[in-house]
Amino acid sequence: MIPRALLPVALAVALAACEREPRTIVAAPADPPRPLGSAPAQRADAPPPGARAPAAGAPAAPAPGRREPQGLPSSSELLAQVEAMKGQLASAPKSLEILLALGNLYYQESRYADAIGWYDQAVAVAEPAWKDYLALPPSARAKEPSPAVKEACTRSQARGFEPLVRAAQGRARRKDVAGAAYCYRAALEPSVGARIQRANAKLLAGDAAGAIADHEAVLARIPDQPDAMYFLGLALAETAEGNIGQLERARALWKRVGEVQPNGPYTDGLMMAMAEVERRIAAAQSARLGR
């Protein structure tokens, strides 16, 4: 239970997480890193192929200073409340969703080290459930669950990580492995966003290797996850320093994003990013030939 003194902050953060963004598989952080000359990235709204995860999400923080609808406090106001109770908050039990929302608040204020700390906790909380999910047979993870399972394990404000994990564990004990897999995916969905947001925070904080490793880890578990592919391409392109292989990998990732989401939210950004990476590849090849 969250201590009574922390309840207003917890409720404000949780409400902001539910209200600020549509329910997406992953919402990109505000002001994500991007190649020179490209437009700001938008968010993906489709589950990865074959995953069939229900919609839910890792909310991104709003633009600085923007007043939120329904009388919600701004991110800076929420962050001030969190900072005022930081000592108490550090030792209070927190859900995966609260940890993610706290990370997003700090990310929005460009406090990347603090954001990474909260994302670290969110990722760690989810790891035991990831292990259980990945231990299920691949055929069960790919199987379509029944409508009853979908209804029972659809994410909602009241049905978050912990209840969904318990539902998954119960179905696994009853040998409903397809249902267990679906419930695990619903439970784990915010942890995907936490890892992608952490990767982008690391890149902005100067840890390019850590950012790339986080995106690669997401793709190892969810091949073709469009947000991870897109942002991994950005990290590779921005740190290539003339490395043709790295630039070509970025190009291949962006091409795949376009195939997975031919009319998706990254379409405009991909066109500019692809043009820029082609220019960089050509420049690197010319420099190599010049030597």
C-alpha positions as a Markdown table, in Angstrom:
| # | Residue | x | y | z |
|---|---|---|---|---|
| 1 | Met | 0.0 | 0.0 | 0.0 |
| 2 | Ile | 1.2 | 3.5 | -0.7 |
| 3 | Pro | 1.5 | 5.6 | 2.5 |
| 4 | Arg | -1.4 | 8.1 | 2.9 |
| 5 | Ala | 1.0 | 11.1 | 2.7 |
| 6 | Leu | 2.1 | 10.0 | -0.8 |
| 7 | Leu | -1.4 | 9.2 | -2.1 |
| 8 | Pro | -2.0 | 12.6 | -3.7 |
| 9 | Val | 1.2 | 12.4 | -5.7 |
| 10 | Ala | 0.6 | 8.8 | -6.7 |
| 11 | Leu | -2.9 | 9.5 | -7.8 |
| 12 | Ala | -1.9 | 12.6 | -9.7 |
| 13 | Val | 0.9 | 10.8 | -11.5 |
| 14 | Ala | -1.3 | 7.8 | -12.3 |
| 15 | Leu | -4.1 | 10.0 | -13.5 |
| 16 | Ala | -1.7 | 11.9 | -15.7 |
| 17 | Ala | -0.4 | 8.6 | -17.1 |
| 18 | Cys | -4.0 | 7.5 | -18.0 |
| 19 | Glu | -5.2 | 10.8 | -19.4 |
| 20 | Arg | -2.3 | 12.3 | -21.3 |
| 21 | Glu | -1.9 | 9.8 | -24.1 |
| 22 | Pro | -3.9 | 7.4 | -26.2 |
| 23 | Arg | -3.5 | 3.8 | -25.3 |
| 24 | Thr | -0.6 | 2.7 | -27.5 |
| 25 | Ile | 1.9 | -0.2 | -27.4 |
| 26 | Val | 4.7 | 2.3 | -26.8 |
| 27 | Ala | 4.6 | 6.1 | -26.7 |
| 28 | Ala | 7.8 | 7.8 | -27.7 |
| 29 | Pro | 9.4 | 10.2 | -25.2 |
| 30 | Ala | 9.0 | 13.9 | -25.7 |
| 31 | Asp | 11.6 | 15.5 | -27.9 |
| 32 | Pro | 13.4 | 12.2 | -28.8 |
| 33 | Pro | 16.8 | 12.2 | -30.4 |
| 34 | Arg | 16.6 | 12.3 | -34.2 |
| 35 | Pro | 18.9 | 12.7 | -37.2 |
| 36 | Leu | 19.8 | 16.2 | -38.4 |
| 37 | Gly | 17.1 | 17.7 | -40.5 |
| 38 | Ser | 14.3 | 15.3 | -39.6 |
| 39 | Ala | 11.0 | 16.1 | -38.1 |
| 40 | Pro | 10.1 | 15.1 | -34.5 |
| 41 | Ala | 9.1 | 11.5 | -34.2 |
| 42 | Gln | 5.5 | 10.5 | -33.5 |
| 43 | Arg | 4.2 | 7.5 | -31.7 |
| 44 | Ala | 3.4 | 4.0 | -32.9 |
| 45 | Asp | -0.1 | 2.7 | -32.3 |
| 46 | Ala | 0.0 | -0.9 | -33.5 |
| 47 | Pro | 1.2 | -4.0 | -31.6 |
| 48 | Pro | 4.2 | -5.9 | -33.0 |
| 49 | Pro | 3.4 | -8.5 | -35.6 |
| 50 | Gly | 2.3 | -11.8 | -34.1 |
| 51 | Ala | 2.2 | -10.3 | -30.5 |
| 52 | Arg | -1.5 | -9.3 | -30.6 |
| 53 | Ala | -1.0 | -7.5 | -27.3 |
| 54 | Pro | -3.9 | -5.4 | -26.2 |
| 55 | Ala | -3.6 | -1.6 | -26.4 |
| 56 | Ala | -2.0 | 0.0 | -23.4 |
| 57 | Gly | 0.9 | 2.1 | -22.9 |
| 58 | Ala | 3.9 | 4.0 | -21.8 |
| 59 | Pro | 2.7 | 7.6 | -21.7 |
| 60 | Ala | 4.9 | 10.4 | -22.9 |
| 61 | Ala | 5.1 | 13.6 | -21.0 |
| 62 | Pro | 3.5 | 16.7 | -22.5 |
| 63 | Ala | 5.3 | 19.7 | -23.9 |
| 64 | Pro | 6.8 | 21.9 | -21.2 |
| 65 | Gly | 4.5 | 24.4 | -19.7 |
| 66 | Arg | 1.4 | 23.0 | -21.4 |
| 67 | Arg | -1.7 | 22.8 | -19.2 |
| 68 | Glu | -3.4 | 19.5 | -19.4 |
| 69 | Pro | -7.1 | 18.9 | -19.9 |
| 70 | Gln | -9.6 | 18.1 | -17.1 |
| 71 | Gly | -7.7 | 20.4 | -14.7 |
| 72 | Leu | -4.7 | 18.2 | -14.4 |
| 73 | Pro | -1.5 | 19.7 | -13.1 |
| 74 | Ser | 1.3 | 20.3 | -15.6 |
| 75 | Ser | 4.4 | 18.0 | -15.6 |
| 76 | Ser | 6.5 | 20.7 | -13.9 |
| 77 | Glu | 3.9 | 21.0 | -11.1 |
| 78 | Leu | 3.7 | 17.3 | -10.7 |
| 79 | Leu | 7.5 | 17.1 | -10.6 |
| 80 | Ala | 7.7 | 19.8 | -7.9 |
| 81 | Gln | 5.3 | 17.7 | -5.8 |
| 82 | Val | 7.4 | 14.6 | -6.4 |
| 83 | Glu | 10.6 | 16.5 | -5.4 |
| 84 | Ala | 9.0 | 17.8 | -2.2 |
| 85 | Met | 8.3 | 14.2 | -1.1 |
| 86 | Lys | 11.3 | 12.5 | -2.7 |
| 87 | Gly | 12.6 | 11.0 | 0.6 |
| 88 | Gln | 9.2 | 9.3 | 1.4 |
| 89 | Leu | 8.6 | 8.3 | -2.2 |
| 90 | Ala | 12.0 | 6.5 | -2.4 |
| 91 | Ser | 10.9 | 3.9 | 0.1 |
| 92 | Ala | 7.2 | 3.7 | -0.8 |
| 93 | Pro | 6.0 | 0.7 | -2.8 |
| 94 | Lys | 5.3 | 1.7 | -6.4 |
| 95 | Ser | 3.6 | 0.0 | -9.3 |
| 96 | Leu | 5.2 | -0.5 | -12.7 |
| 97 | Glu | 2.9 | 2.2 | -14.1 |
| 98 | Ile | 3.8 | 4.7 | -11.4 |
| 99 | Leu | 7.6 | 4.1 | -11.9 |
| 100 | Leu | 7.1 | 4.6 | -15.6 |
| 101 | Ala | 5.1 | 7.8 | -15.1 |
| 102 | Leu | 7.7 | 9.2 | -12.7 |
| 103 | Gly | 10.5 | 8.4 | -15.3 |
| 104 | Asn | 8.5 | 10.3 | -17.9 |
| 105 | Leu | 8.1 | 13.3 | -15.6 |
| 106 | Tyr | 11.8 | 13.6 | -15.1 |
| 107 | Tyr | 12.5 | 12.9 | -18.8 |
| 108 | Gln | 10.2 | 15.8 | -19.7 |
| 109 | Glu | 12.3 | 18.2 | -17.6 |
| 110 | Ser | 15.5 | 16.9 | -19.2 |
| 111 | Arg | 16.7 | 15.3 | -16.0 |
| 112 | Tyr | 17.8 | 12.2 | -17.7 |
| 113 | Ala | 19.8 | 10.7 | -14.9 |
| 114 | Asp | 16.8 | 10.8 | -12.6 |
| 115 | Ala | 14.5 | 9.5 | -15.4 |
| 116 | Ile | 16.9 | 6.6 | -16.0 |
| 117 | Gly | 16.8 | 5.7 | -12.3 |
| 118 | Trp | 13.0 | 5.4 | -12.4 |
| 119 | Tyr | 13.1 | 3.5 | -15.7 |
| 120 | Asp | 15.7 | 1.1 | -14.2 |
| 121 | Gln | 13.2 | 0.3 | -11.4 |
| 122 | Ala | 10.3 | -0.2 | -13.9 |
| 123 | Val | 12.5 | -2.6 | -16.0 |
| 124 | Ala | 13.6 | -4.5 | -13.0 |
| 125 | Val | 10.0 | -4.9 | -11.7 |
| 126 | Ala | 9.0 | -6.5 | -15.0 |
| 127 | Glu | 11.9 | -8.9 | -15.4 |
| 128 | Pro | 10.5 | -11.9 | -13.4 |
| 129 | Ala | 7.3 | -11.7 | -15.5 |
| 130 | Trp | 9.3 | -11.5 | -18.7 |
| 131 | Lys | 11.2 | -14.7 | -17.7 |
| 132 | Asp | 7.9 | -16.5 | -17.1 |
| 133 | Tyr | 6.4 | -15.2 | -20.4 |
| 134 | Leu | 9.5 | -16.2 | -22.4 |
| 135 | Ala | 9.5 | -19.7 | -20.8 |
| 136 | Leu | 6.1 | -20.4 | -22.4 |
| 137 | Pro | 6.2 | -22.4 | -25.7 |
| 138 | Pro | 6.6 | -20.1 | -28.7 |
| 139 | Ser | 3.5 | -21.8 | -30.3 |
| 140 | Ala | 1.4 | -20.8 | -27.3 |
| 141 | Arg | 2.7 | -17.2 | -27.4 |
| 142 | Ala | 1.6 | -17.0 | -31.1 |
| 143 | Lys | -1.8 | -18.6 | -30.6 |
| 144 | Glu | -4.9 | -16.5 | -30.7 |
| 145 | Pro | -6.6 | -16.4 | -27.2 |
| 146 | Ser | -10.3 | -16.7 | -26.7 |
| 147 | Pro | -12.6 | -13.6 | -26.6 |
| 148 | Ala | -13.1 | -14.3 | -22.9 |
| 149 | Val | -9.3 | -14.0 | -22.2 |
| 150 | Lys | -9.1 | -10.8 | -24.2 |
| 151 | Glu | -11.9 | -9.3 | -22.1 |
| 152 | Ala | -10.4 | -10.5 | -18.9 |
| 153 | Cys | -6.9 | -9.3 | -19.7 |
| 154 | Thr | -7.5 | -6.0 | -21.4 |
| 155 | Arg | -5.6 | -3.2 | -19.7 |
| 156 | Ser | -7.5 | -0.6 | -17.8 |
| 157 | Gln | -6.8 | 2.0 | -15.1 |
| 158 | Ala | -7.8 | -0.6 | -12.5 |
| 159 | Arg | -6.2 | -3.6 | -14.2 |
| 160 | Gly | -2.5 | -2.9 | -14.4 |
| 161 | Phe | 0.7 | -4.9 | -14.2 |
| 162 | Glu | 0.2 | -6.8 | -11.0 |
| 163 | Pro | -3.4 | -7.9 | -11.5 |
| 164 | Leu | -2.5 | -9.0 | -15.1 |
| 165 | Val | 0.5 | -10.9 | -14.0 |
| 166 | Arg | -1.6 | -12.7 | -11.4 |
| 167 | Ala | -4.2 | -13.5 | -14.1 |
| 168 | Ala | -1.4 | -14.9 | -16.4 |
| 169 | Gln | 0.0 | -17.0 | -13.6 |
| 170 | Gly | -3.5 | -18.4 | -12.8 |
| 171 | Arg | -4.0 | -19.3 | -16.5 |
| 172 | Ala | -0.6 | -21.0 | -16.7 |
| 173 | Arg | -1.4 | -23.1 | -13.7 |
| 174 | Arg | -4.7 | -24.2 | -15.4 |
| 175 | Lys | -2.6 | -25.1 | -18.5 |
| 176 | Asp | -4.2 | -22.3 | -20.6 |
| 177 | Val | -0.9 | -21.3 | -22.0 |
| 178 | Ala | -2.3 | -19.2 | -24.9 |
| 179 | Gly | -4.4 | -17.2 | -22.4 |
| 180 | Ala | -1.4 | -16.9 | -20.0 |
| 181 | Ala | 0.8 | -15.5 | -22.8 |
| 182 | Tyr | -1.9 | -12.9 | -23.7 |
| 183 | Cys | -2.2 | -11.8 | -20.1 |
| 184 | Tyr | 1.6 | -11.6 | -19.7 |
| 185 | Arg | 1.8 | -9.4 | -22.8 |
| 186 | Ala | -0.8 | -7.1 | -21.5 |
| 187 | Ala | 1.0 | -6.9 | -18.2 |
| 188 | Leu | 4.4 | -6.3 | -19.7 |
| 189 | Glu | 3.5 | -3.7 | -22.3 |
| 190 | Pro | 4.5 | -0.7 | -20.2 |
| 191 | Ser | 7.9 | -2.3 | -19.6 |
| 192 | Val | 8.6 | -2.1 | -23.3 |
| 193 | Gly | 8.0 | 1.6 | -23.2 |
| 194 | Ala | 10.2 | 2.0 | -20.1 |
| 195 | Arg | 13.1 | 0.3 | -21.9 |
| 196 | Ile | 12.7 | 2.4 | -25.0 |
| 197 | Gln | 12.3 | 5.6 | -23.0 |
| 198 | Arg | 15.4 | 4.6 | -20.9 |
| 199 | Ala | 17.4 | 4.0 | -24.1 |
| 200 | Asn | 16.6 | 7.5 | -25.4 |
| 201 | Ala | 17.4 | 9.1 | -22.0 |
| 202 | Lys | 20.7 | 7.3 | -22.1 |
| 203 | Leu | 21.5 | 8.6 | -25.6 |
| 204 | Leu | 20.6 | 12.2 | -24.6 |
| 205 | Ala | 22.8 | 11.7 | -21.5 |
| 206 | Gly | 25.8 | 10.6 | -23.6 |
| 207 | Asp | 25.6 | 6.9 | -23.1 |
| 208 | Ala | 25.2 | 5.8 | -26.8 |
| 209 | Ala | 26.3 | 2.2 | -26.1 |
| 210 | Gly | 23.7 | 1.8 | -23.3 |
| 211 | Ala | 21.0 | 3.2 | -25.5 |
| 212 | Ile | 21.8 | 0.9 | -28.4 |
| 213 | Ala | 21.9 | -2.1 | -26.0 |
| 214 | Asp | 18.5 | -1.3 | -24.6 |
| 215 | His | 16.9 | -1.0 | -28.1 |
| 216 | Glu | 18.6 | -4.3 | -29.1 |
| 217 | Ala | 17.3 | -6.0 | -26.0 |
| 218 | Val | 13.7 | -4.9 | -26.9 |
| 219 | Leu | 14.1 | -6.3 | -30.5 |
| 220 | Ala | 15.5 | -9.5 | -29.2 |
| 221 | Arg | 12.2 | -10.1 | -27.3 |
| 222 | Ile | 9.8 | -8.4 | -29.8 |
| 223 | Pro | 11.2 | -8.6 | -33.3 |
| 224 | Asp | 9.9 | -5.8 | -35.6 |
| 225 | Gln | 8.8 | -3.6 | -32.6 |
| 226 | Pro | 8.6 | -0.4 | -34.6 |
| 227 | Asp | 9.5 | 2.1 | -31.9 |
| 228 | Ala | 12.6 | 0.2 | -31.0 |
| 229 | Met | 13.6 | -0.1 | -34.6 |
| 230 | Tyr | 13.1 | 3.6 | -35.3 |
| 231 | Phe | 15.0 | 4.9 | -32.3 |
| 232 | Leu | 17.7 | 2.3 | -32.7 |
| 233 | Gly | 18.2 | 3.6 | -36.2 |
| 234 | Leu | 18.5 | 7.1 | -34.8 |
| 235 | Ala | 21.0 | 6.1 | -32.2 |
| 236 | Leu | 23.1 | 4.3 | -34.8 |
| 237 | Ala | 22.9 | 7.1 | -37.4 |
| 238 | Glu | 23.8 | 9.8 | -34.9 |
| 239 | Thr | 26.8 | 8.0 | -33.4 |
| 240 | Ala | 28.1 | 6.4 | -36.7 |
| 241 | Glu | 30.9 | 9.0 | -37.3 |
| 242 | Gly | 31.3 | 7.7 | -40.9 |
| 243 | Asn | 31.0 | 4.0 | -40.0 |
| 244 | Ile | 29.3 | 2.8 | -43.2 |
| 245 | Gly | 28.1 | -0.5 | -41.6 |
| 246 | Gln | 26.4 | 1.3 | -38.8 |
| 247 | Leu | 24.7 | 3.7 | -41.2 |
| 248 | Glu | 23.6 | 0.8 | -43.4 |
| 249 | Arg | 22.1 | -0.9 | -40.3 |
| 250 | Ala | 20.1 | 2.3 | -39.5 |
| 251 | Arg | 18.9 | 2.4 | -43.1 |
| 252 | Ala | 17.8 | -1.3 | -42.9 |
| 253 | Leu | 15.9 | -0.7 | -39.7 |
| 254 | Trp | 14.1 | 2.3 | -41.1 |
| 255 | Lys | 13.2 | 0.4 | -44.2 |
| 256 | Arg | 11.7 | -2.3 | -42.0 |
| 257 | Val | 9.7 | 0.2 | -40.0 |
| 258 | Gly | 8.2 | 1.3 | -43.3 |
| 259 | Glu | 7.3 | -2.3 | -44.2 |
| 260 | Val | 5.8 | -3.0 | -40.8 |
| 261 | Gln | 3.8 | 0.3 | -40.7 |
| 262 | Pro | 3.5 | 1.4 | -44.4 |
| 263 | Asn | 1.1 | 4.3 | -43.4 |
| 264 | Gly | 2.2 | 4.6 | -39.8 |
| 265 | Pro | 3.0 | 7.6 | -37.7 |
| 266 | Tyr | 6.7 | 7.5 | -38.6 |
| 267 | Thr | 6.1 | 7.8 | -42.4 |
| 268 | Asp | 7.1 | 11.5 | -42.8 |
| 269 | Gly | 10.1 | 11.3 | -40.4 |
| 270 | Leu | 11.3 | 8.1 | -42.2 |
| 271 | Met | 11.5 | 9.8 | -45.5 |
| 272 | Met | 13.7 | 12.6 | -44.2 |
| 273 | Ala | 15.8 | 10.2 | -42.1 |
| 274 | Met | 16.4 | 7.9 | -45.0 |
| 275 | Ala | 17.4 | 10.8 | -47.2 |
| 276 | Glu | 19.9 | 12.0 | -44.6 |
| 277 | Val | 21.4 | 8.6 | -43.9 |
| 278 | Glu | 21.8 | 8.0 | -47.7 |
| 279 | Arg | 23.7 | 11.3 | -47.8 |
| 280 | Arg | 25.9 | 10.2 | -44.9 |
| 281 | Ile | 26.6 | 6.8 | -46.5 |
| 282 | Ala | 27.6 | 8.5 | -49.8 |
| 283 | Ala | 29.8 | 10.9 | -48.0 |
| 284 | Ala | 31.5 | 8.1 | -46.0 |
| 285 | Gln | 32.0 | 6.1 | -49.2 |
| 286 | Ser | 33.6 | 9.1 | -50.9 |
| 287 | Ala | 35.9 | 9.8 | -48.0 |
| 288 | Arg | 37.0 | 6.1 | -48.0 |
| 289 | Leu | 37.7 | 6.2 | -51.7 |
| 290 | Gly | 39.6 | 9.5 | -51.3 |
| 291 | Arg | 42.0 | 7.8 | -48.9 |
